[in-house]
Amino acid sequence: MMQRVIMMLVVAALAGACNRSDRQEGQEASQRQETVSATVEELLSAPADYRDKEVAVSGMVTHVCRHGGQKCFILAGDGETQLRVVTGGEIEEFETSLEGSMVAFRGIFRIGETVEVSAEEAETGEHHTGDMPHSEAEQSDYFIEATEFREVTP
């Protein structure tokens, strides 16, 4: 009788553990499904559709800001349009060595939020308001707050 009770408790414990594991896997899968893959062109052609959503986008890094590496810019497939990417989450900075590399980013697509310009950038005037190729992207209301990134090998 005692062995039967112990066996039932073991079976119940195992079933509960499997059920918790299934729920955790389901939650992780639903979090992964919430990330929307898009191109720079798709993001910029319908920004309201992506606002405050987690997106995955990749592109060639054309510039990394020299003052702290808090921003970089990626090139769209048209070879002209660029999108600003700022550090977020646990990302402290983007290395200048990323320039010219294809990089995949995951982060939150933001609209209409201002990004702080460092005192050094404001003082030196090097915050991309001139005729640099990425000036339009710098002044745009659209950007990605990156939480992850990785260099993509061709």
C-alpha positions as CSV (number, residue, x, y, z in Angstrom):
1,M,0.0,0.0,0.0
2,M,2.8,2.4,0.9
3,Q,4.7,1.6,-2.3
4,R,1.6,2.4,-4.3
5,V,1.2,5.8,-2.6
6,I,4.9,6.6,-3.2
7,M,4.6,5.5,-6.9
8,M,1.5,7.7,-7.4
9,L,3.3,10.7,-5.9
10,V,6.3,10.1,-8.2
11,V,4.1,9.9,-11.2
12,A,2.2,13.1,-10.2
13,A,5.5,15.0,-9.6
14,L,6.8,13.9,-13.0
15,A,3.6,14.9,-14.8
16,G,3.7,18.3,-13.0
17,A,7.3,18.9,-14.0
18,C,6.6,18.0,-17.7
19,N,3.6,20.3,-17.7
20,R,5.7,23.3,-16.3
21,S,8.3,22.5,-18.9
22,D,5.7,22.6,-21.7
23,R,4.3,25.9,-20.5
24,Q,7.8,27.4,-20.4
25,E,8.5,26.2,-23.9
26,G,5.2,27.6,-25.1
27,Q,5.9,31.0,-23.5
28,E,9.4,31.1,-25.1
29,A,7.9,30.2,-28.5
30,S,5.2,32.9,-28.2
31,Q,7.9,35.5,-27.3
32,R,9.9,34.4,-30.4
33,Q,6.8,34.6,-32.6
34,E,6.1,38.2,-31.4
35,T,9.3,39.4,-33.2
36,V,8.4,40.7,-36.6
37,S,11.1,40.3,-39.4
38,A,11.1,43.3,-41.7
39,T,13.3,45.1,-44.1
40,V,14.3,48.8,-43.7
41,E,11.9,49.7,-46.5
42,E,9.0,47.8,-44.9
43,L,9.5,49.6,-41.6
44,L,9.7,53.0,-43.2
45,S,6.8,52.5,-45.6
46,A,4.3,51.5,-42.9
47,P,5.9,52.7,-39.6
48,A,2.6,52.7,-37.6
49,D,2.3,49.0,-38.2
50,Y,5.6,48.4,-36.4
51,R,5.4,51.0,-33.7
52,D,6.7,49.7,-30.3
53,K,6.9,46.2,-31.7
54,E,10.0,44.0,-31.5
55,V,11.4,43.7,-35.0
56,A,14.3,41.9,-36.6
57,V,16.1,43.8,-39.4
58,S,19.4,43.6,-41.0
59,G,21.5,45.8,-43.2
60,M,25.0,47.1,-43.9
61,V,26.3,49.4,-41.2
62,T,27.3,52.6,-42.9
63,H,28.3,54.6,-39.9
64,V,28.9,54.2,-36.2
65,C,28.9,57.4,-34.2
66,R,32.4,58.1,-32.9
67,H,31.2,59.7,-29.6
68,G,30.4,56.7,-27.5
69,G,29.1,54.4,-30.2
70,Q,25.5,54.9,-29.1
71,K,24.1,55.1,-32.6
72,C,24.8,53.4,-35.9
73,F,23.0,53.5,-39.3
74,I,22.1,50.7,-41.6
75,L,21.5,50.8,-45.3
76,A,18.3,49.7,-47.0
77,G,18.2,47.5,-50.0
78,D,17.7,50.5,-52.3
79,G,21.3,51.6,-51.5
80,E,20.2,55.0,-50.4
81,T,17.7,54.9,-47.5
82,Q,19.2,54.5,-44.0
83,L,17.7,53.8,-40.6
84,R,19.1,54.8,-37.3
85,V,19.8,52.1,-34.7
86,V,20.5,53.1,-31.1
87,T,21.8,51.1,-28.2
88,G,19.2,49.6,-25.8
89,G,18.9,46.8,-23.3
90,E,22.4,45.6,-22.3
91,I,24.1,47.0,-25.3
92,E,26.5,49.7,-24.2
93,E,27.9,50.7,-27.6
94,F,28.5,49.7,-31.2
95,E,32.1,49.3,-32.2
96,T,33.3,51.3,-35.2
97,S,34.6,48.0,-36.6
98,L,31.0,47.2,-37.6
99,E,31.1,49.8,-40.4
100,G,30.8,48.0,-43.8
101,S,29.5,44.8,-42.2
102,M,26.1,43.2,-42.6
103,V,24.5,43.2,-39.1
104,A,21.3,41.6,-37.9
105,F,19.5,43.7,-35.2
106,R,16.6,42.8,-32.9
107,G,14.9,45.6,-31.0
108,I,11.9,47.9,-30.6
109,F,10.8,50.0,-33.5
110,R,10.3,53.6,-32.1
111,I,8.5,56.6,-33.6
112,G,8.7,60.2,-32.5
113,E,10.9,59.7,-29.5
114,T,13.9,61.9,-29.2
115,V,17.4,60.5,-28.7
116,E,19.7,62.4,-26.4
117,V,22.7,64.0,-28.1
118,S,25.8,63.8,-25.9
119,A,27.3,67.1,-24.7
120,E,30.4,66.3,-26.7
121,E,28.4,65.8,-29.9
122,A,26.4,69.0,-29.3
123,E,29.6,71.0,-28.5
124,T,31.5,69.8,-31.5
125,G,28.5,69.9,-33.8
126,E,29.2,66.3,-34.9
127,H,25.6,65.0,-34.5
128,H,24.9,64.4,-38.1
129,T,22.9,67.4,-39.1
130,G,25.1,68.2,-42.1
131,D,25.2,66.7,-45.5
132,M,26.3,63.3,-44.4
133,P,24.6,60.3,-46.2
134,H,22.9,59.4,-42.9
135,S,21.8,62.9,-42.0
136,E,18.2,62.2,-43.0
137,A,18.1,59.0,-40.9
138,E,19.6,61.0,-38.0
139,Q,16.8,63.6,-38.1
140,S,14.0,61.1,-38.7
141,D,11.4,60.2,-36.1
142,Y,12.0,56.5,-36.8
143,F,14.6,54.3,-35.3
144,I,15.3,51.0,-33.7
145,E,16.3,50.6,-30.0
146,A,18.5,47.5,-30.4
147,T,18.5,44.9,-27.7
148,E,20.5,42.3,-29.6
149,F,22.8,42.3,-32.6
150,R,25.2,40.1,-34.4
151,E,27.4,40.4,-37.4
152,V,26.1,38.3,-40.4
153,T,28.7,36.5,-42.5
154,P,28.0,36.6,-46.2
